[in-house]
């Protein structure tokens, strides 16, 4: 009997307008940016993705201010997490502090030689943010 493979971890960098998505491979070795979804279409996107792929855990970024208190986007994130629990009762939900993520995402994109035009592509920034969040989480977990 071969060992049961783990499912993917899917990271969600939730935004009011757009949400960046990143995923691991099923063995959870590599984190890859998947896409950016318009937030109103996020639930159908996740339902569809999870029908096709085995996802065990959702990783949701928590936006805190530098002071550590919640930022205004938390008022949208909390109801979203509640919806996730209802839609996917069998999946785990993990949270990660992502205060520094979008700054790091931009820095990573600059370091990776992405031109200014691509860096202005906010959708790409969201996707890179979700990927960095996921890499951070994987580092902590291992």
C-alpha positions in Angstrom: 0.0 0.0 0.0 1.5 3.3 -1.0 1.3 6.2 1.4 -1.6 8.6 1.1 -0.4 11.8 -0.5 -1.1 15.0 1.2 -3.3 17.5 -0.5 -2.3 20.9 -1.6 -2.2 24.0 0.5 -3.9 26.9 -1.2 -2.9 30.4 -0.1 -5.3 33.3 -0.3 -4.1 36.9 -0.2 -7.6 38.3 0.2 -8.3 41.8 -1.2 -11.5 43.8 -1.4 -11.3 43.9 -5.2 -8.8 41.2 -6.2 -7.4 38.1 -4.4 -4.1 36.5 -5.1 -3.9 32.7 -5.1 -0.9 30.4 -4.7 -0.8 26.7 -4.3 1.7 24.0 -3.3 2.1 20.8 -5.3 0.3 17.8 -3.7 3.5 16.8 -1.8 3.8 20.3 -0.5 7.4 20.9 -1.7 7.0 23.9 -4.0 4.8 27.0 -3.7 3.6 28.4 -7.0 1.6 31.5 -7.9 -1.6 30.3 -9.4 -3.7 33.4 -10.4 -5.4 36.5 -9.3 -9.2 36.3 -9.1 -11.7 39.2 -8.9 -12.9 38.8 -5.3 -16.6 38.6 -6.1 -15.8 35.5 -8.2 -13.6 34.0 -5.5 -16.0 31.4 -4.1 -17.0 29.9 -7.4 -13.3 29.8 -8.3 -12.4 27.9 -5.1 -15.3 25.5 -5.5 -14.3 24.7 -9.0 -10.6 24.4 -8.2 -11.2 22.1 -5.3 -13.4 19.8 -7.4 -10.5 19.3 -9.7 -7.6 19.2 -7.3 -7.1 17.8 -3.8 -6.7 20.8 -1.4 -6.4 20.0 2.3 -5.7 23.4 3.8 -6.5 27.0 3.0 -4.0 29.5 4.2 -5.5 33.0 4.7 -3.4 36.1 5.2 -4.2 38.3 8.1 -3.7 42.0 7.6 -2.5 43.7 10.7 -1.2 47.2 11.1 2.5 47.6 12.1 1.2 48.2 15.6 -0.3 44.7 15.6 -3.9 45.8 15.6 -6.3 44.6 12.9 -6.4 46.6 9.7 -9.6 47.6 8.0 -9.5 44.7 5.6 -10.0 42.3 8.5 -13.6 43.2 8.5 -13.9 41.6 5.1 -11.5 38.7 5.8 -13.4 37.4 8.9 -16.7 36.9 7.1 -14.8 35.3 4.2 -13.2 32.8 6.5 -16.6 32.0 8.0 -17.9 31.3 4.5 -14.9 29.1 3.8 -15.7 27.0 6.9 -19.3 26.6 5.6 -18.3 25.8 2.0 -15.4 23.4 2.9 -16.1 22.0 6.4 -13.6 19.1 5.7 -10.6 21.4 5.0 -8.2 23.0 7.4 -7.9 26.8 7.6 -4.7 28.3 8.7 -3.9 32.0 9.2 -0.7 33.9 8.7 0.4 37.4 9.4 1.1 39.0 6.1 2.0 42.6 7.1 5.3 42.5 5.1 4.2 40.3 2.3 3.3 42.8 -0.4 6.4 44.8 0.3 8.4 41.6 -0.1 6.5 40.7 -3.2 7.4 43.9 -4.9 11.0 43.5 -3.8 11.1 39.9 -5.2 9.6 41.1 -8.5 12.3 43.9 -8.8 15.0 41.4 -7.9 13.6 39.0 -10.4 14.0 41.6 -13.1 10.4 42.2 -13.8 10.0 45.5 -15.7 8.2 48.4 -14.3 5.2 47.7 -16.5 4.7 44.2 -15.1 5.2 45.5 -11.6 2.3 47.8 -12.1 0.2 44.8 -12.9 -1.5 44.7 -9.5 -2.9 41.2 -10.2 0.6 39.9 -10.5 1.6 41.5 -7.2 -1.3 39.8 -5.4 -0.3 36.4 -6.8 3.4 36.9 -5.8 2.2 38.0 -2.3 0.2 34.8 -2.0 3.2 32.8 -3.1 5.5 34.5 -0.6 2.9 34.0 2.2 2.8 30.3 1.3 6.6 29.9 1.3 6.8 31.6 4.7 4.1 29.2 6.0 5.9 26.2 4.6 9.2 27.3 6.2 7.5 27.5 9.6 5.8 24.2 9.2 8.9 22.2 8.2 
